[in-house]
Amino acid sequence: MSDFDRQLHRDAVELCQTGPATPDKLVALAHAGLKAWARVGNPKLPPEKRYALLQEIMRYCA
């Protein structure tokens, strides 16, 4: 697990403290959303941009 993945999981834990979702489900949903979006344009994102996009997806889903 990379540092970005660990931080993403910590962010998910923080977001889930106020809602009914679990952190693992939220991270999985964010990854699924990114994969679906990437299929359309197949972007090549550096890790920090990928992390930022996954954070935004998680916030939207939460």
Contact map, one row per residue, 1 for C-alpha under 8 A:
11101100000000000000000000000000000000000000000000000000000000
11111100000000000000000000000000000000000000000000000000000000
11111110000000000000000000000000000000000000000000000000000000
01111111000000000000000000000000000000000000001100100000000000
11111111100000000000000000000000000000000000000000100000000000
11111111110000000000000000000000000000000000000000000000000000
00111111111000000000000000000000000000000000000000000000000000
00011111111100000000000000100000000000000000000000100110000000
00001111111110000000001100100000000000000000000000000000000000
00000111111111000000000000000000000000000000000000000000000000
00000011111111100000000000000000000000000000000000000010000000
00000001111111110000011101100000000000000000000000000000010000
00000000111111111000011000000000000000000000000000000000000000
00000000011111111000000000000000000000000000000000000000000000
00000000001111111110001000000000000000000000000000000000001001
00000000000111111111111000000000000000000000000000000000000001
00000000000011111110000000000000000000000000000000000000000000
00000000000000111111000000000000000000000000000000000000000000
00000000000000111111100000000000000000000000000000000000000001
00000000000000010111110000000000000000000000000000000000000000
00000000000000010011111011000000000000000000000000000000000001
00000000000110010001111111000000000000000000000000000000000000
00000000100110110000111111100000000000000000000000000000000000
00000000100100000000011111110000000000000000000000000000000000
00000000000000000000111111111000000000000000000000000000000000
00000000000100000000111111111100000000000000000000000000010011
00000001100100000000001111111110000000000000000000000000010000
00000000000000000000000111111111000000000000000000000000000000
00000000000000000000000011111111100000000000000000000000010010
00000000000000000000000001111111110000000000000000000110110010
00000000000000000000000000111111111000000000000000000100000000
00000000000000000000000000011111111100000000000000000000000000
00000000000000000000000000001111111110000000000000000000100000
00000000000000000000000000000111111111000000000000001100100000
00000000000000000000000000000011111111100000000000000000000000
00000000000000000000000000000001111111110000000000000000000000
00000000000000000000000000000000111111111100000000000000000000
00000000000000000000000000000000011111111110000000000000000000
00000000000000000000000000000000001111111100000000000000000000
00000000000000000000000000000000000111111100000000000000000000
00000000000000000000000000000000000011111110000000000000000000
00000000000000000000000000000000000011111111000000000000000000
00000000000000000000000000000000000001001111100000000000000000
00000000000000000000000000000000000000000111110000000000000000
00000000000000000000000000000000000000000011111111000000000000
00000000000000000000000000000000000000000001111111000000000000
00010000000000000000000000000000000000000000111111100000000000
00010000000000000000000000000000000000000000111111110000000000
00000000000000000000000000000000000000000000111111111000000000
00000000000000000000000000000000000000000000111111111100000000
00011001000000000000000000000000000000000000001111111110000000
00000000000000000000000000000000000000000000000111111111000000
00000000000000000000000000000000010000000000000011111111100000
00000001000000000000000000000110010000000000000001111111110000
00000001001000000000000000000100000000000000000000111111111000
00000000000000000000000000000000000000000000000000011111111100
00000000000000000000000000000100110000000000000000001111111110
00000000000100000000000001101100000000000000000000000111111111
00000000000000100000000000000000000000000000000000000011111111
00000000000000000000000000000000000000000000000000000001111111
00000000000000000000000001001100000000000000000000000000111111
00000000000000110010100001000000000000000000000000000000011111
